[in-house]
Amino acid sequence: MRKLIIEKAAVRANMAVIKERARGAALYGVLTGDGGGARLIRDEGISRFAVGTVEEAQALREAGFEDEELLMLRATVDREELERLVDLNVVCTISSVDTGLALNAVAENRSTVAEAHIQVDTGMGFGGFLIGEPEKILLAYRSLPNVALSGIYTQLHAVSPKGPEVGAQLRQFRQVLDAIHAAGFETGTVHAAGSYALMHFDEARLDAVRAGSVLLGRCRRSQGDGLRPVGFG
């Protein structure tokens, strides 16, 4: 079995680039698999992490990440998964009325309040509430008493650093944010940029950014961006 060797100096170099690009925005370290390298990036100042499976969240908690914020970047209506996420104190994703009601039911059954972020689809098909249905998003704010909505996010897509897609997506996303504020609700932490958008679109920075492949120096690169490949094996 091949082993991935992580170079600490490369991680530190990439973290310096990420922090410079983030310019004070909160950082989510997006982890996959067993969360390899999580301690390294925690040592470099990241205290928020994003995962895609319940198993990844559990692995981090069992590895001693007890107080760090863990954000689940996938909505689910599976009761067993939601119960585990609530028990692990994971920030869940709500991408529809159904996923919100499912999470609320689990939290109510446990006599607790679950934390969640709203996911908005700005037309790229990555999942989430559709921008053309703001009333459904507002329903989530109004009718989930056992869910604390602490953030909202979208996922951006761009063909090239000079393409118009990201600007259009961000304008649509801001329209949703304006509708939420006009209804008297707070949006909490607002985030849109993943690794590529972080490196190429300053306007996508917002309150927080999600750093995944950029941590490994493996996102779509620009000449002289300062990133270094992290692993070899």
N, C-alpha and C positions, 0 to 999 in steps of 0.2 A: 504494500500500500504506500502510495506517495504521500509525503508529508509537506505541508505548506510551511515554509520558513518565513516568519515575519521580521522584517528589519526595523528595529526600534527607531533608528535615525531617520529612516524614510517616513515612518508614521509622524514623527515630530515635524519633519519638513513639510509634509502635507497639511498637518494641523495648522502650521503657521500661515500657509497659503489660504486655507479655509477661513481662519479667523480674520485675515486681512480682507478677504472678499465679503465676509458676513458683516463687517463693520458694526459690530455690537448686537446684531440680531442673535436671538437664542439659537443654539445648535442642537439638532437631533442627530445622533449617530444611528444610521440605518444599518441594522445587523441582520445577517442571514445565517442559517445553519446553527452551529453551536455557539455563535457569538464570539468567535475567535478574535482576539485583539481588543475586546471590550475594556479590559482593565487598562490597556495602553492608552486608549483615547479618553478614558475616565481620568487617568493621571494627567492628561493634557487639558483638562478642564471641562469635558463634556459630562453633563449630569442628566441629560435626557436621551432616551434611546427609543427607536422605533423598530418594531418587529412585524413579521407577517404571519406568524403562527403562534398558537398557544404554547407549543413546546419550546419555542425560542424564548418566550416570556418566562416560562417556568425555569428554563436553564439559567437565565440571568438571575432570577431571584435566588435560586439554589446556590449560585456562585457568589452570593454575598451582596448583590445589588438590591438591597432591601429598601433604601430610601429614594433611589433614583426614579424619576418618572419614566414609565414604559408606555408607549403609545402603540396600539394595535392598528396597523394600516390595512385592515381588512374587516369589513362588516360581516356579521354572521347572525343568523336567527336560531342556530343550533343551541338548544338549552344547555347541554352539557358543556359546550365550549364557553358559553356566557357565564355559567356558574364558576368555571375555573378562572376565567378572566377577572370576575368580580372578587373571587377569593384571593387572587394574586395582586389585587389592587392595580389593575392595568387600566389605562385610559382607553376606552373602546371607541370604535368608529361607528357612527350612525349615518347610513347612506340612503335611507328611505324611511317612510313612516313605519313600515313593518319591522325594520331592524331596531328602530327606536322603541316601539311597543314591546318587542321581545326583551330588550335590555331592561326596560322599566319593570316588566313583570318579574324578572329574576331578582332585581334589586329590592323590589317591594316584598317578595317572598322571603328575602333575607333580612328584612327590616333595616335596610341600609340605603345609601345613595351612591349610585355608580357615577363615575366621571366619564365624559365622552367628548369627542370632537365631531362636528358635522363635516361630512364630505360632500363637495359640490362638483358636479360634472360640467365643465365649461365647454362642452361640445366635442371632446376628444374620445369619449367612450371609455374612460378609465373607471367609471362607476361613481355613484353619488346622486344626490338630488339634482334634477335638471334645472338649469337656470331659468327656464320658462315656466317653472311651477313654484314661485316663491311662497305661495300660500301653504304648500306642504312643508317647506322649511320652517315657516312660522308656527305651524301646527306642532312641530317638535319642541319649540321653545315654550309653547303654551300648555301642552298636555302630557308632559312626562315629569310628574312630581318627584319621582325617585331617580332622576338623572340630572346631574349637574353638567351643563354644557360649558366647557372651559376653553373651547377653541373651535376653529373652523378652517378647513383647508381645501385646496384643489391640487390637481396634478397637471403640470404644464407639458406641452409637447412643442418642439421646434425642429424644423428641418435643417436650419442653418442659423448661425449667430446674427445674420442680418435679415432673417425672415420676419414677416409681419405677424406670425401666428401668436407669439407670446403676448404682444401688445393687445391684440384683440381678446385673448382669453382673460387677461388681467382686467380689462375694461368690463367684461361681463361679470367677472368675479366681484369687482367693486360695486356693481349694480346690486348684486345680492346682498353685500355687506350694508349698502345704503338702505335697502328695504328692511333689513333686520334692525338697524339703528332707528329708522323712522317709526318702527312698531314699538320702540321703547326697550329693546333688549340689547345686552352687551355681547360682543362676539368673542371676547377673550383673546387667546393667542391666534393670530392669523398667519397662515403659512401657505406658500405655493411653490417655492423653488426647491427642486431636487438638485442633484449634483451638476447637471449640465446647465440648468438655468442659473444656479449660483455662480458658475464660472463665466457666464456670457451675458447675463441680463441684470443690470443693477436694479432695474425697476421691480424685479421679482423678489427682492429681498424680504420686504414686509417685516413682521414681528419675529419670525423664525425661519430657518432653512433646514432642509433634510439632507444631510451629507451621507451618501452611500458609497458609490463607486469612486467618488473623488478622494475618499479616505485612502483607498488603495492605489490611487494614481491611475485608475483604469477607465475613467469616463472619457467621452470624446474630448480630445486634447486640442489645445492651441499651442503654437510654437512659443516657447519661452514662458509658459504658464507657471513654472516652478515646481510642478508636481513630480513625484518620483514613484515608480512602481514599488509596491511594498513587499509582495510575496514572491517567492520562487520555490520551486521544488520539483 
